[in-house]
Every structure is written in structure tokens, then in C-alpha cells.
Amino acid sequence: MTTHKVNIAEKLAGFTEQWAPRRIARVNDYEVKAARLQGEFIWHTHEDTDELFLVVGGTLTIRLRDGDVVLGPGEMYVVPRGVEHCPAAADEAQILLFEPAGTPNTGAEGGDRTREPVDAQVLSSK
């Protein structure tokens, strides 16, 4: 990770893969990840940590067992630890995630949708 400013739009422009978070910064023991989402993910929980979703572009629905939370650009929601949720986006949504380093994207569910975040590439040397 670098110690210079981060252009979120530039980081998101550097990849197209869905549901594959890219690390763009670290804050103490936490990671800030950029991701592109479309379609429905899997129902899962994070037993030991909250998970913050911040929408940069598009619309993200966070499905919860007791109702949906719909987020647009500039809106965020914190899924409390232990709460089962399922992110979904009818059209592509671009988001930031804020969670402790090493938090699996599929929580305790695991499976073929699990992705280890990689560092986002720098597209220019501004």
C-alpha cells in the first residue's frame, strides 16, 4: 500500500471482474476495498465483525432476513456482526467495503465465491 492520495474512480476503472474486491487502502488493521457487483451474492454472516458498504455508483440492495436496505451513490450501511445478509445489484454497482484485514467476502459460508482481495493497480502516476 502507498501513502499517497487514492482516486476511487481510477481504482474502479482498473478492473472489471465482478465480486472480486481490490484493496485500495489500509487503516490500522482494516482494509478499504473497492468492488464491482452485479447479480446476487450468497447469504452469509461475519460472526466477528461488522461490515461497512459505501455505494460509489449504481444501486446496491443489501438483503436482510427482516427486510432489504437499498443504497444509492453516497449512501452507506453497516451490517452488524452476526447478521445474515446477501448483497445484490440488478445493474452494476461500484462500492467500497471497510472491514478488518483477512475478512473473507463469503464469511463463514466459504465456497467458490470466496475471493482473497488483491491490491488495486495504479493506472497512472499522478
C-alpha positions in Angstrom: 0.0 0.0 0.0 1.1 3.5 -0.7 0.9 6.7 1.3 -0.4 9.0 -1.4 -4.0 10.0 -2.2 -6.3 7.4 -3.8 -8.6 8.2 -6.7 -11.5 5.8 -6.2 -12.8 6.2 -9.7 -9.4 5.4 -11.1 -9.1 2.3 -8.9 -12.5 1.1 -10.0 -11.6 1.7 -13.7 -8.6 -0.6 -13.3 -10.7 -3.8 -13.2 -14.0 -5.2 -14.5 -14.3 -8.5 -12.6 -17.5 -8.8 -10.5 -17.5 -9.8 -6.8 -13.7 -9.6 -6.6 -12.7 -6.9 -4.1 -9.5 -4.9 -4.6 -7.6 -3.4 -1.7 -7.1 0.3 -2.1 -6.0 1.3 1.4 -5.3 0.2 4.9 -6.4 1.9 8.1 -4.7 0.3 11.1 -5.9 -3.4 10.9 -8.7 -2.6 8.5 -8.8 -2.7 4.7 -10.7 -0.4 2.4 -11.7 -2.4 -0.7 -13.2 -1.4 -4.0 -15.6 -3.8 -5.7 -17.9 -4.1 -8.7 -21.1 -6.0 -8.1 -23.8 -7.3 -10.3 -26.4 -10.0 -9.7 -26.9 -11.7 -6.3 -24.2 -12.9 -4.0 -24.7 -15.6 -1.4 -26.4 -15.3 2.0 -23.6 -15.2 4.7 -22.6 -13.8 8.0 -19.4 -12.3 9.5 -19.6 -13.6 13.1 -16.7 -11.5 14.4 -17.0 -8.1 12.6 -19.3 -5.5 11.3 -19.1 -4.8 7.5 -19.5 -1.3 6.0 -20.8 -0.9 2.5 -20.5 2.5 0.8 -22.0 2.9 -2.7 -19.9 4.9 -5.2 -22.1 4.2 -8.3 -25.2 2.4 -9.1 -27.7 0.8 -6.7 -26.9 -1.9 -4.1 -29.5 -3.8 -2.2 -28.4 -5.5 1.0 -30.9 -8.2 1.6 -31.6 -9.0 5.3 -33.9 -11.6 6.7 -36.2 -8.9 8.1 -36.2 -6.6 5.0 -34.0 -5.0 2.3 -31.8 -1.9 2.6 -31.5 -0.1 -0.8 -28.4 2.2 -1.2 -27.6 4.7 -3.9 -24.5 6.7 -4.6 -23.1 8.4 -1.5 -25.1 6.1 0.9 -23.7 3.6 3.2 -24.9 0.8 5.6 -23.2 -1.1 8.3 -24.2 -4.8 8.5 -23.8 -5.7 12.2 -21.6 -8.7 13.1 -23.6 -11.9 13.1 -26.4 -10.6 10.8 -27.1 -12.8 7.8 -27.1 -10.7 4.6 -27.0 -11.1 0.8 -25.7 -8.1 -1.3 -27.4 -7.8 -4.7 -27.4 -5.4 -7.7 -29.7 -5.6 -10.7 -27.2 -3.4 -12.7 -23.6 -3.0 -11.8 -22.9 -1.2 -8.5 -19.5 0.1 -7.6 -18.8 0.1 -3.8 -16.3 0.4 -1.1 -16.0 -2.0 1.8 -14.4 -1.3 5.1 -13.6 -4.3 7.3 -10.8 -6.0 9.2 -7.9 -7.3 7.1 -8.4 -11.0 6.4 -12.2 -10.9 6.5 -13.5 -13.5 3.9 -16.0 -12.0 1.5 -18.2 -15.0 2.0 -18.0 -15.0 5.8 -18.3 -18.5 7.3 -20.0 -19.8 4.2 -16.9 -20.2 2.1 -17.3 -21.9 -1.3 -16.5 -21.0 -4.9 -17.5 -17.3 -4.5 -14.7 -16.7 -1.9 -12.1 -14.3 -3.2 -9.0 -13.1 -1.5 -8.7 -9.4 -2.2 -5.7 -8.2 -4.2 -4.2 -4.8 -4.3 -5.7 -2.5 -6.9 -3.3 -1.4 -9.7 -2.3 2.2 -10.1 -3.3 3.3 -13.7 -1.2 6.5 -13.7 1.5 8.2 -11.7 -0.4 11.5 -11.0 
